[in-house]
């Protein structure tokens, strides 16, 4: 689940979100999206960066509590301003800890 605030200067958009897995892993984060119009009011490239806290539960050990998310999304905007897209993200601790396996996600966004 992710909440995207209204864009401000340079089309930067604050984001807040989190996820829960079926194995009890939790990740909450805050960051920023950058909305780049490829086609005016139709097609957007959206790089993103966030930092958050991770709890592995019975899931994958990502090395520690502080994890960074970076990625990119390609989204189509309909006439009603709703967007449908696909996003690819990488989650890792940027070698803050001895262990840094990272994980990738692919998501459909609406």
JOQUIRA-V877963 format. One record per residue. N is the residue number from 1. PHI is phi in degrees with one decimal (NA if undefined). PSI is psi in radians with two decimals (* if undefined). OMEGA is omega in degrees with one decimal (NA if undefined). Layout:
n=N phi=PHI psi=PSI omega=OMEGA
n=N phi=PHI psi=PSI omega=OMEGA
This chain:
n=1 phi=NA psi=2.35 omega=-179.7
n=2 phi=-140.8 psi=2.40 omega=174.9
n=3 phi=-108.3 psi=2.24 omega=179.7
n=4 phi=-113.1 psi=2.09 omega=179.9
n=5 phi=-77.8 psi=3.05 omega=176.3
n=6 phi=-65.5 psi=2.55 omega=179.0
n=7 phi=-69.8 psi=2.60 omega=174.7
n=8 phi=-126.4 psi=-2.65 omega=-173.2
n=9 phi=-47.2 psi=2.38 omega=179.5
n=10 phi=62.1 psi=0.42 omega=-179.5
n=11 phi=60.5 psi=0.51 omega=173.7
n=12 phi=-83.0 psi=2.43 omega=-174.7
n=13 phi=-131.5 psi=1.99 omega=175.8
n=14 phi=-62.4 psi=2.48 omega=178.7
n=15 phi=-130.6 psi=2.62 omega=175.9
n=16 phi=-140.0 psi=2.40 omega=-179.4
n=17 phi=-169.0 psi=-2.98 omega=179.0
n=18 phi=-176.8 psi=2.93 omega=174.7
n=19 phi=-144.3 psi=2.78 omega=175.7
n=20 phi=-132.2 psi=2.36 omega=176.9
n=21 phi=-102.3 psi=2.92 omega=178.1
n=22 phi=-69.9 psi=-0.14 omega=177.0
n=23 phi=-101.9 psi=0.20 omega=175.3
n=24 phi=85.3 psi=0.14 omega=175.5
n=25 phi=-74.3 psi=2.50 omega=-179.8
n=26 phi=-130.8 psi=2.49 omega=174.6
n=27 phi=-145.5 psi=2.15 omega=174.5
n=28 phi=-117.8 psi=2.45 omega=-173.3
n=29 phi=-147.9 psi=2.86 omega=171.9
n=30 phi=-140.2 psi=2.52 omega=-178.4
n=31 phi=-172.1 psi=-2.61 omega=-175.1
n=32 phi=-146.6 psi=2.46 omega=169.2
n=33 phi=-105.8 psi=2.63 omega=175.1
n=34 phi=-122.0 psi=1.90 omega=-177.3
n=35 phi=-82.4 psi=1.94 omega=179.1
n=36 phi=-109.3 psi=2.04 omega=-180.0
n=37 phi=-77.7 psi=2.04 omega=174.1
n=38 phi=-86.7 psi=-0.70 omega=170.9
n=39 phi=-126.1 psi=2.21 omega=-174.7
n=40 phi=-50.2 psi=2.13 omega=177.6
n=41 phi=54.8 psi=0.42 omega=178.8
n=42 phi=-132.2 psi=-0.88 omega=-174.2
n=43 phi=-126.8 psi=2.23 omega=-175.1
n=44 phi=-125.1 psi=2.42 omega=167.2
n=45 phi=-102.7 psi=2.22 omega=-171.2
n=46 phi=-129.0 psi=1.53 omega=171.1
n=47 phi=-67.6 psi=2.65 omega=-179.7
n=48 phi=-144.7 psi=2.73 omega=175.1
n=49 phi=-147.8 psi=2.41 omega=179.2
n=50 phi=-149.5 psi=2.77 omega=173.6
n=51 phi=-127.9 psi=2.52 omega=-178.0
n=52 phi=-160.1 psi=-3.04 omega=-179.0
n=53 phi=-112.8 psi=2.37 omega=-176.2
n=54 phi=-120.4 psi=2.42 omega=171.9
n=55 phi=-126.2 psi=2.14 omega=-171.8
n=56 phi=-75.2 psi=-0.39 omega=-174.9
n=57 phi=53.2 psi=-2.27 omega=174.8
n=58 phi=-97.4 psi=0.20 omega=-177.5
n=59 phi=-90.0 psi=-2.78 omega=-175.4
n=60 phi=-68.6 psi=2.37 omega=175.7
n=61 phi=-82.4 psi=1.90 omega=-179.9
n=62 phi=-90.6 psi=0.10 omega=172.6
n=63 phi=105.1 psi=-0.47 omega=-178.8
n=64 phi=179.9 psi=-3.14 omega=-174.0
n=65 phi=-77.2 psi=-0.61 omega=-177.3
n=66 phi=-88.3 psi=2.11 omega=-178.2
n=67 phi=-133.1 psi=2.55 omega=-179.7
n=68 phi=-111.6 psi=2.47 omega=177.1
n=69 phi=-118.4 psi=2.28 omega=173.9
n=70 phi=-135.0 psi=2.60 omega=-178.9
n=71 phi=-176.9 psi=-2.97 omega=180.0
n=72 phi=-147.7 psi=2.58 omega=179.9
n=73 phi=-130.8 psi=2.54 omega=171.5
n=74 phi=-118.1 psi=2.12 omega=-173.6
n=75 phi=-132.3 psi=2.46 omega=174.6
n=76 phi=-101.1 psi=2.33 omega=179.5
n=77 phi=-105.2 psi=2.20 omega=177.8
n=78 phi=-81.3 psi=2.97 omega=-178.5
n=79 phi=-60.5 psi=-0.45 omega=179.1
n=80 phi=-86.0 psi=0.20 omega=-180.0
n=81 phi=72.2 psi=0.08 omega=172.8
n=82 phi=-77.0 psi=2.60 omega=-179.4
n=83 phi=-122.2 psi=2.53 omega=173.2
n=84 phi=-125.4 psi=2.24 omega=-175.6
n=85 phi=-151.0 psi=-3.14 omega=173.9
n=86 phi=-129.5 psi=2.37 omega=-177.0
n=87 phi=-126.3 psi=2.50 omega=174.1
n=88 phi=-123.2 psi=2.21 omega=-177.9
n=89 phi=-130.1 psi=2.66 omega=175.0
n=90 phi=-120.2 psi=2.31 omega=179.7
n=91 phi=-118.4 psi=2.15 omega=177.2
n=92 phi=-157.3 psi=3.00 omega=-178.9
n=93 phi=-98.9 psi=0.17 omega=177.7
n=94 phi=55.4 psi=0.59 omega=179.0
n=95 phi=62.5 psi=0.53 omega=172.0
n=96 phi=-69.6 psi=-0.45 omega=-177.1
n=97 phi=-119.4 psi=2.92 omega=179.1
n=98 phi=-61.4 psi=-0.64 omega=-178.8
n=99 phi=-103.2 psi=2.29 omega=-179.8
n=100 phi=-146.3 psi=1.20 omega=-176.5
n=101 phi=-74.0 psi=-0.56 omega=-177.8
n=102 phi=69.1 psi=2.91 omega=178.3
n=103 phi=-154.1 psi=2.54 omega=178.2
n=104 phi=-112.2 psi=2.56 omega=176.7
n=105 phi=-130.6 psi=2.58 omega=171.4
n=106 phi=-123.7 psi=2.24 omega=-175.7
n=107 phi=-132.6 psi=2.57 omega=167.0
n=108 phi=-95.0 psi=2.31 omega=-177.5
n=109 phi=-116.3 psi=2.59 omega=173.5
n=110 phi=-139.9 psi=* omega=NA
